[in-house]
Amino acid sequence: MVKRKAVFLDRDGVIVEDVDCLVRAEDIRIFGYVPQALRTLREKGFELVVVSNQPVVARGLVSEEGVGKLNREIAAQIEKLGGPLLEHFYFCPHHPNATLPEYRVNCECRKPRTGMLREAATFHSIDLSRSIMVGDRITDIIAGRDAGCVTVMVETGEHLKPPIETPGGIDFGATPDKVFPTLEEAAAWIAEDA
């Protein structure tokens, strides 16, 4: 069986504006170019998979079910704006210093670890070596690189902020394969190279 190729996308700062703690549907702001960018990628045969750290769960600000509801709302808004249906959302609810003890876990899913990408690859028969990780933080780039993907940094989110807290530290030597101002330019490059 031929495995699929995918574009893995961070959520906040890549698809939607990063509002620090997205916990309410009325705070969702999708970048205007996202529906077309995602449509371009889908037309080139890429599976679209969102992989996002969501420490709002570990902080007790919203439940896992609440994050799922927000993700479905984001998908609905993108589709309403002419984009493709996003069906594959993976998120990590954990944090090394979680407010809620049950989420204070040294997990494999929190980026920069590769758990979400590997789980999606197994479940959806994705070839990670033919796939691309698009994110706005160094932790996205490390996760993509360590999973065997091409990595793309977009500069629409938190790319200049200090790295997130993570057990084991951060590989500050990690660099993306490509850097673009937005997902729009990234999608054009990916589509041309596809």
Secondary structure, DSSP 8 states (H G I E B T S, - for coil): ---B-EEEE-SBTTTB---SS--SGGG--B-TTHHHHHHHHHHTT-EEEEEEE-HHHHTTSS-HHHHHHHHHHHHHHHHHTT-----EEEEE---TT-SSGGG----SSSTTSSHHHHHHHHHHTB-GGG-EEEESSHHHHHHHHHHT-EEEEESSSSTTS-----TT---TT---SEEESSHHHHHHHHHHH-
